[in-house]
């Protein structure tokens, strides 16, 4: 979120839920992924086990609350979810860029190895585009005299 680059990713077959590979994506050695930092996720990642593991690893679990049958979210929970979603939206823009500029999120390949290459190239392309954007913004920024 802080950098705007895809720094870690993993590719699995469709039968594996995202939450099952969450540990592979966390790296306490990366700036912004260390102890005390938040992990921002939607309610699909909300489980006691995941929250406990994140807390043990030193992450602050910022996971949206989930409504259950006959137990809707309170106004406080809705407000908290809205606040968390503003942070999560920065990450979701990557998927929007995939959909609008790179043919979508659907991968039509046979075999996991080809899917990994396909998604790896999309991630690389996104990072290069984002780098060029940041460089062009820095070049067009007015210089300040100190």
N, C-alpha and C positions, 0 to 999 in steps of 0.2 A: 504494500500500500504506500509506504513512504517513498519508495524509489520509482515506482511505475513500471518496473521491469519484471518479467517472469524469471524468477531465480531458481525455482525448483518445481518439478512436476513429475508425475508418474502416470503411466498408462496401464490400464487393466482391461480385461474383457468386461462386457456389459453386465455380467452376473455379480460383479463385485461392487458393493456400495462404497461411495466415496469415503465414508467415515472409517472404513476398514483399513485404509492406507494412509490415514491422517498422520501417523507417526513417521512415515517416510518423508513427509513434506516439511517437518519441523526440524530446524537446525539451530541449536542454541549458540553456535559460533558465528552466525551471520548477524551483522548489525540489524536491529529491528526484529530479530527472532530470538532474543535472549530472555533471561529471567526477568520477570516483571512486565514483559511486553504482553499485549493482549492478543488473543486469537479470536478473530471476528468470523462468525459462522452463522448460517441460518439454523432453523429449528431441527433440521434433519440430523444435525450433529449432537443434539441434546440427549445425553444419557448420563446417568450417574457415573458410570465407568469412565467415560471420556472426560467429564469434568474433574474427576478424581486424579486421573493420569496427568491431565494438563496442569493441575495444581501442584502435583508432585514434581513435575518438570520445571516449575517456576513460571508458567504462563498464566496470565489472567484470562480465564475463559469468558469471552464476550459473546455468548451464544444466545440468539433470540429465544424468547419464551414461546411455548407451544400451547395452543388451546386444545382442550379435550372435550369429548361429548359431554354435554350438560355442565360444562365448566369453562365458560368463555374467558378470554383474557380481561383482566381489570384495566381500568384507564391508565393506571401507573405502568402496567406491563406493556400496554400499547405504546405509550410514550417512550419507554425504554427501548422497545423494538424499533421504533421510528428513528431514535437517535443512533442506535447501532447500525441500522440500515444505511444511514448516510455515509458511514465509514465503509461499509461493505460495497456500496455502489461504486466506489473508486476501483475496486478489483473487478467488478462485473463489467466495467467498460471494456476490458480486454475481450470478453466474450462477444460483446456487441461489435467490436472491430473485426473479430473473426467472421461474424455473420455478414456484416456489410461489405467487407473488403476482401475476404479470403475464402469465400464459398461456403461459409457456415461451419457448424460444429460437427456435422455428420461426417463420419469417416467411412468411405466405401472401399475397403481393402479386404483381402483374404489373408488372415493371419495377424497375430499380435505384433510381430516384428515390423511388418509394413505399416501398421497403424502407429507404432512408436515413431517411425521415421516421418510419417506424414505429420503427426502432431508436433514432433520436434522441429520440423522445418517451419511450421506455422508459428511456433513460439519464437524461433530465431528471427523470422521475418517481422513479427510484431516488435521484438526488441530492437531490431535495426531501424524500423520505421519510427519508433519512439525516440531512439537516440538521435536520429536526424532531426526530428521535431524539436527536441530539447536544444540541440546545437543551433538550429535556426532561431529559436526564441532567444537564446543567449546572445547571438550575433546581432539581433535587431533591438536588443534592450539598450536604452540610452545609457551612455557612460556617465558616471558621477565623478565630479572633481572633488578631491578631499582636501 
